Amino acid sequence: MNLSGQLITGTGSYEVKEIAPPIESGQLFDNNEFENNIDDWNAQASWTWDNGQAFYDGVGSSHYILQSKLTTGRWYHVTLDVALNPIGFTLQFGGGSISITEDGIINITAQAVGANLIIRGNTGSLVRINSAILEEVPEGYPLMDKGTKYLECTANGTVAFPSDQAYGTWEFDLYKGADANSVDISFISDVLIPGVSSGYFIRLQNDQSIDLREYVGGSGSVKFTTAASYIDSEVWYRIKITRTLDGEFTVEIMGGAFGVDDWMLVDVSGGSGTNPIIDNTFVASIYFVLAIDGGDRIANLITYNAVKQ
């Protein structure tokens, strides 16, 4: 779909922005390979240097090592080479904790909410780390590269594109802002106003679940829904919706905790309905309509009239 000049603004306001490049380049940790010591790391007593590794002996109450290398609001990628981790430890980007329960090469991307990147051992665990790499990355990494343009809603409303596609594939990058409202993507719609439309839409709920819904003159019915907290706010995801000629809908996702190597079938086991699901109520479309709120974003909308395998 060529969207150049085809944006139809309904209500609200919008800005075209782009993914900013990293400000700092290269590996940011000091003494990241623990060559002869754990100097340059602010370390509590239960963390020591042992044979080329940072070692936590499990004694003490959740002791940690840290470096103050983060800038609040920027995005970072951490790669840890973990040699031993039988119970687990946590990684903190200045705020909330990310639980690490495996060993080997660990890759984490997150937004900093403070200056300190902290590796915190769980009491009673033994942790050995061979190396730690910290790099600043573009906000949408690894789904989106620097310079990628996106549409951001700055005041709640609706926006649309002409689209007569009712079968095939719809693929787009989507970012749900921090507000408590839902996001509706009406990928098959007969009118510009989602509340009175007939067609199909994907909803990102305020409990962070994902629904596939059918609208009949503005009255909605749920075809499937995931469990709550299936996605996170303020994280870019790529969503792919496929509808075959016999009406079978399949919804897939990547990004965030789902990774970026392969498409993941949206899992409805903790919710209701099935994915895929067959529905042939509506066989025509006029618009692709977004009902979004301040901070919500969309990018890279691609459609295929034929199913792309």
N, C-alpha and C positions, 0 to 999 in steps of 0.2 A: 504494500500500500504506500503510495507517494502522498505524504501528508503536507507537502509544501503548499502553504496558502489555504489549507482546507480546515483550519481550526475554527470551530463554531463556538463562540463564547456564550454561555447562557447567563448564569449568575456567578457572583463571586469575582475574584481577581487572581491573576496568574502571572508568573515570570518564567522566562527561559533562562536557565543557569547552566553551569557546567562543572564537572568534577575537577576540583583544583588539584594541581600536582603537589607532591610532597615538598615541604620547605627544607627539611633536612634529608640528606642522601647518605647512603652507606650504612654500615653496621654501627649502632650507637652505644652499645655497652662497652665499658672499660674492662679489660682482663676477662673477656668473654669465654676464654678456653681454660681458665683456671690453671695456667701453665705451672706456676710454682707456689701459688698461695691463693687465698680469696681476698687479697687486698683489692681496694677500689669498690668492694661491696660492703655495705653496712650490714654486718652479720651479728646475730645473737649467738650466745655461747655454744649452743648445741649444734651449730653449723661450723664445720672445720674443713681444712684442705686435707685430702688423703689421696696420694698416688695419682695426681692429675685430675681429681674430681672434687666438686663441692659435695660435701657429705653431711647429712643430717642424721644424728644417732638416735632420734626419737625421744630423747630426754628433754624435759621442760614442756611448757605449755605452748604448743603451736609456734615454735620459734621460726625465724625467717631470715632471708637475705634480701637486700633491696638495693636498687640504684634509682636516683631521682633524675630520670632522663625523659620524662613525658611532658607534653604540653597539653593542657586540658582542651578537649574538643577535637584534637587531631586523632587520626587512625594509625594503628601500629600492627605490625605482624611480628610475632615471636616464634622462633623455632628453638625448641629444646631437644637436646640429645640426652635422653634419660636412660641410665644404665640399670638402675634399681628403683622399684617403686611398688612394694607389695601391698601397701594399704592406701596410699594416695597422698596428694598434696594439693594446694590451691595456688592459683595465679591471680593476682589482683592488679588491675589497671587503675590504681589510685582509688578504687571504690569496690564495687561488687566482686565477689569471688567466682572464679571458674574452676570447677573441680577437675583434676587430672588424675585418672585412675589407672592409666596404662603406662608402659615404658616404651622405649624406642624413640623414634623421631616424632615429636609433638608439634603441631602447627596450630597457632591460635591467632585470630585477627579480632581486634576490639578497639573501641573508642576510649580514649583516656578521659577520666573524670577527675584526675588529680596528677600530681607530679611523680609519685612513686610507683614503680613496677616492683611488686613484691612476690617472691617465691616463698610460700609458707608451708612448712612441714606439718603434717598431722601428728599429734602426740602419740607416741608409741610406734611410729612408722620409721623405716630406714629408707632414705632417699639418697641416690647418687646421680649427679648430673655431670655429664662430660663437657657440655658447652651450652651457651645461650646466645642467641642472635636476636637483636632488636632492630627493626627497620620501620621508618615511617612510610606509609603507603597512601594512595588516593582513597577517599572516603568509601567508594563502592568496591574496593578491592576484595576479591579478585574477579568479580563479575564485570566491573566497569573500569576502564582506564582513564587516566587524566585527559581532560578535554571533552569527555563524553557529555553531550547536552541532555538536559532533562527539563520537564515542565513541572514547576512547583506551584502548588496552590498557596496563595497568601491570604485569602479570605474565603470562607466556605462557599461552595457553589457547585455548578455543573459546567462541563465543557464536553464537546463532542467532535467527532469526525464523520464525514459521510462514509458509509460502509454497507454494501448490499450483500455481504458474505454471510451465509447461514450454515455453510459446511466448510470443512477444511481445518486450518490451524490458525490460532491467535497466540502470539508470543510477545511478552513485554516484561520490562523490569519495573518493579513496584516497590515503593518505600512508604510505609505507614508511619505518620508522624506520632508525636508523643501524646496527642489529645485522646480523650476517651471515646470519640465517635467512630463509627464504622466507615469503611471505604467500599463503594459499589462500583464495579466495572461491568457495565451492561454491554456485552460484546455482540449481542443480537438484540436490536431494539427497533420498534416501529415509530417512536416519537422521541423528541429531545428531552422530555421530562421523565426521569426514572419513576417517579411516584405514580404515574398514570400509564406507563408503558406496558407493552406485551412483548415478551421475549425471555432471554436468559441472562443471568449475571453472576459474577463471582463477588462474594462479600467477604471482606476481612472484618471480622466482628471486633467489638471493643473488648472482648475477653481473649483476643488473639487467636480465635479459631478461624477456619476458612469454610465457607459454605458455597455450594452451587445451588442457585435458586431459579425458579421459573416465575415470571410475572404474567398475570392474565389481567389486563386492564388495570394494573396497579395493585392487584391482590397477589401476594407472594406465597409460594409453597417451596419448602426445602427439599431438594433432591438428595443432597448429602451434606453432612457437616463433620468436621474433625472434633477432637477433644479441645478444650480450652488450653491456652498457652502453647498452641501448636507452632506459632511463629513468635517473633519478637518485634516490638515497635522499634523504629529508628534503625532498621537494618534493611539493606537492599536484597530483594529476592527476584528471581526470574521465574515467571509462571508461563506454562504452555497448556493451552486448551485445544483439544483435537475433537472434531465431530466427524464421524464417518458418514457415508451416504445412507446407511441404515439407521442413523440417529444416535449412534453410541458416542457419548461424551467421555473423554478421559482427561483428567487434570493432573499435571505434573509440576514439580517445583525443584529449584536448586537455589543455592546461596545460604548464608548463615550456617546453622548447625547441619544443614543438609549437604554441604560441600558444593563443589563446582565441577567435579569430574564426570558425573552422570546425572541424568534426570531421575528424580525420585517420584514414584507414584504418591500423590497426596493420600495419606493414611487416614481412613475414617473409622478404624477399629475402636477408637475411644469415643466416637460420636454416634452418627446414625447414617443410614443409607448405604449405598455402594458406589465405588469408583473403580472401574467405569460404570456408567448407567445409561440406559437407552430411553430417549424421549423424543418424540416426533411431533409435538404439538405445533411448533412454529417452524416454518420452512422458508421464511424470507426475513430480510432485515433492511433497514434504511440507514441506521446510525450505529456508531460505536460511542457510548456515552459514559462519562466518568462523573460520579457524584462523590466529591472529595472535599477534604477540610484543610485548614491551614497547616502547612508542614508536610502534607502528603505529596508524593512525587511519582512521576511515571516517565519512562524513557524506552527507547529502542522498540517501539511498537512495530511488529512485523506480522503480516497475515499472508496465508497461502490459500487460494481457492480450492486447491486439491490437497489431500492429506499428504503431508511430508513425512516420510518414514525415517 
